[in-house]
Amino acid sequence: MLKKIDPQGIRRRMTIHFGKIIDLFDSMISQRLKQRKVSGSMTNSDMLDTLLNISEENSEEMDKSKIQHLFVDLFVAGTDTTSATLEWAMAFFFFFLLCEKFDLYLYDFF
């Protein structure tokens, strides 16, 4: 029931931040498309150019919106992985500091 109300404003803030990320990727894609239209410009052999090439060949399979959302997915996945790794590293760091402080050994816990 509270899911629809969003009392903490999490859904509203998430929508705002995801909109900003999508706008960022939209501007990057638009900038790259402008660069590609300029004659004699060097094309980068990166993921964005590859997806734009696929989009030009078959626009039904990959369009600008799908490219934006793919990059958002990759960005969020990388961010989540990094934060989870840092969280585990900090937990182990503090655990070993506590063991050292109280003169405990690792085999006491496992």
N, C-alpha and C positions, 0 to 999 in steps of 0.2 A: 504494500500500500504506500509506503514512504518512497518507494522507487520512483513513482510518478511525480512526487512532490519535490524531490531532490533538496532536502533541507540544508545540506552542507554546501550545495552549489558545485559539487564535483562534476556533474555532467555538463553544466553550463561552462565551467572553466575548461574542461577537456575539449568541448566543442570549439571554444575560442582558440585554444592553443593548436588544435589540429587544423583549424582554418588558417592560422598563420603559417604552419608548416607547409600546407598545400599551396598557399600563395607563394611561399619561397620557392618551392619546386616548380610552380607554374612560371615564375619569372626566369628561373634557370633554363627551363625548356624553351621558353620564348626567345631568350637571348641566344641559345644555341641554334634555334631555327633561323634567326636573323643572320648569324654568322655563316650558316650553310648557304644562304641565298647570295651572299657576297661572292663574286667570282674570284677565284684564285685563293680562297681561304683554305687553310689547312684543316682537315678533319681529324679529330681525335679518335683514336681507336678505343674508346671507353664504352661503358655500359649504356650511357645515354645515347651516344651515336648509334650503337647497335640497335637499340629499341626504336630510335627514330627511323632507321633504315627499314626495320620490319614494318613500322607504321606506314611508311611510304609505299612499300610493296603490297601490303594487305591491310587496309585501314580498318576492316572489320575485326581482325584478330587483335590489333593493338592500336588504341587511340590515345590521345593526350591524357585523358582522364585516367585510363588504366596505368599509364606510365607514372603519373603523379602518385596514385595510390600504391603502386609497387614500391616506389621510393620511400613513401611514408612507412610502409610495412618493414622495409629493410632498415630504415632509421630507427624505428621503435624497437625492432628485434635486437639491433646492436646496442641500443641504450639499455634495454632490459637485461641483456647478458652482462654488460659491464657493471651495472648496479648490483646484480646478484653476486657477481664475482667479488666485488669490493665488500659487500656485506659479509660474505663468508670469510674473506681474508681478515677483516676487522674482528669478527667473532673469534677466530683462531688466535689472532694476535692478543686479544684481551684474555683469552683462556690461558695462554702460556704465560702472560704477565702475572695472572693470579696464581698460577702454579709456582712460579718463581718466588713471588712475594710470600706465600705461605709454605714454602719449601715442600711442595707436593710433587709427586712424580706422575708421569703420564699413565703408568700401569695401575695407579690407584683408581682410575676412572674407567678403564676398559678391561 
